[in-house]
C-alpha cells in the first residue's frame, strides 16, 4: 500500500471510530453486564426484535442461592427465585439505543420504564424512570 493510500485508509478508519453510531451500535447491548449496585450480573439477549435481560448473580444471590422475589408488588410472584428472573424486556430499537422497555428492580419490587444506550463496546447506560423526569441512569460494564 502506498503512503497516500495508507493515509487515506487511516483517515477513513479514524472517522469511523469517531462516529458514535459506528462505535456504539444498539446490538452492543447483548452480553453479560456488571451492574453498579450489589455486584449484580445481568445477561442481555435478543428476544425476537427486542431485548431481554435476566439476573445471573448478585450479592444477595451469593449469600442465599434460594433468594426469592419477596418485595414484588404482586404477592403471587413473591415466591419466584431472583436468580434467572427476567428483569428487562419490551425494548424497541431506535437509532443508537433501545427504548420503550421496562426494568424490574427486585430490591424494591418496582417496574420502571427504561432505555438502554450503549456508550461503547464495554459500557452501556441504562436509564429507568418512574415518570419523566424522575429517572436514574446507571452505567453497566461488560464482563469478559
Protein Blocks (a to p, Z undefined) as FASTA:
>chain_A
ZZklmmmmmmmmmmmmmpmklmmgfklmgccdddfehhiacddddehjaccdddfbdfkl
mmomkbccflbmblklmmpcfehpafbehiacehjacehiacddfknopacddddddfbl
mbccddddfbdcbdcdddddddZZ
